[in-house]
Amino acid sequence: MRNRGLIRPHHSVLVLVQRGADAGLIALVHVVLTLAYSPSEWTDHDTVATGAAATLFLFAAEAAGLYHGWRGVPLRRELFRVFAAWAVVAAAMLFGAFALKESARFSRVVTVGWFVAAPFAVALWRTVVRLTLSELRRRGRNTRRVAIAGMTEMGERVAKALHESPWLGMQLLGFFDDRTKERRHDLKSEYGDCIGGFDDLVTWARDGDVDLIYVALPLKAEPRVNAILRKLADTTASVYMVPDFFVFDLLHGRWTQVDDIPVVSVFETPFYGVDGWVKRLEDIVLGTLFLSVAAVPMLLIAAGIKLTSRGPVFFKQRRYGLNGEVIPVLKFRTMRVAEDGAKVTQATKNDSRITPFGAFLRRTSMDELPQLIHVVTGTMSLVGPRPHAVAHNEEYRQLIHGYMLRHKVKPGLTGWAQVNGWRGETDTLHKMQKRVEHDLEYIRRWGILFDLKIILLTVFGSKVRQNAY
């Protein structure tokens, strides 16, 4: 059994190979099409374009989760993300070529062929890899015998993951626990049963009958965990800890290090490193595009405001941005007042302070269009938790647990809460709690495709117009 191995320990190497293959295929398709169409026409501009596209795809693919574990996830989902990531790259390449006035240097036939063929080449490669791995596992390759120490809720989650993921090549033998049946967590029989105590587990490991052990005991059982680990140190089994960090309601929890000390984040932003650059690129490209499209309507709205009511065109209000920093946020003025003090009264249905034209703007959310400027300049994002007035922040941070965690990311022009109908007046605490709940869910789930989904729902969704007054 031991010589069958397990792919997971070599995951980082496989991911590196996958990245190289994706980038190489994108470059290869461009080279082949260019040389086939005009053998003597390859230029330095083609080299730059090829390198830029391959690099951008690696960023987009990383943001789309294409280099995470995909075993067991339906192939169509992986391929959909390949095409979605390439669509972002193609849009960025076209935008860059036109902005730099370089589009005339490239063959339109080759460019169209490249944009069409490249994602199919990557998709075909990934399909072959998936089918090959599936066949290997069907023949019993890459399997390991697994035991779980601790019949706990976390242990059940591990067992469920293994049960639903046969492509991992991990055969669950069962649970080991010293506690009486009354004290053990009750779990479904298909996930296995308690087949012995911790001493039995050590014996199995010493005899080579188990390859991998997950220790799924609670943090409060530290003495028992230490005792088990000391005994397992006298075996050759691979041992993994499954700490019950989920009791802390993690926000992008991840392992990192301080020098050589391993630490785990409890509350963290998803936009460090590559993800931060990808998010910013998304805001610059799409924000500039949307601002260009909205420029003329914004001029017409400004004229409409001046013609229908007295006062300025814009309303500027202090709101909390990234890391709780106060930022000025622009809106088209929709009211006869401009509140931005210690107390800000939310708009209500049939609010007498709202102008007739302002009511139309609020109902269609067009009063938010000036915030596209903030998106392009960097104080806001296209998608994220909606910014609240400073006065409201100070009120609700004392009432709702985790409220300020929504400021671990930039505020957004639209958000997951808004497209699910949680917008407008929060006349009950429950409404604000649901809004915050959706904001934190967005931060946990963030990805480029999730952002694009929210943008589409903002335009075409049925719930986004709820409570818009």
Buried (B, 14 or more C-beta within 10 A) or exposed (E): EEEBBBBBEEEEEBBEEBBEBBBBBBBBBBBBBBBEEEEEEBEEEBEEBBBBBBEBBBBBBBBBBBBEBBBEBEBEEBBBBBEBBBBBBBBBBEBBBEEEEEBEEBBEEBBEBBBEBBBBBBBEBBBEBBEEBBEBBEEEBBBBBBBBBBBBBBBBBBBBBBBEBBBBBBBBBBBBBBBEEEEBBEBEEEBBEBBBBBEBBBBBBBEEBBBBBBBBBBEEBEEBBEEBBEBBEEBEBBBEEBBBBEEEBBBBBEEEEEEEEEEEBEBBBBBEEEBEBBBBBBBBBBBBEBBEEBEEEBEEBBEBBEEEBEBEBBBBBBBBBBEEEEBEBBBBBBBEEEBBEEEBEEBEEEBEEBBEBBBBBBBEBBBBBBBBBBBBEEBBBBBBBBBBBBBBBEBBBEEBEBBBBBBBBBBBBBBBBBBBBBBBBBEEEEBBBBBBBBBBEBBEEBBBBBBBBBBEBBEEBEEBBBBBB
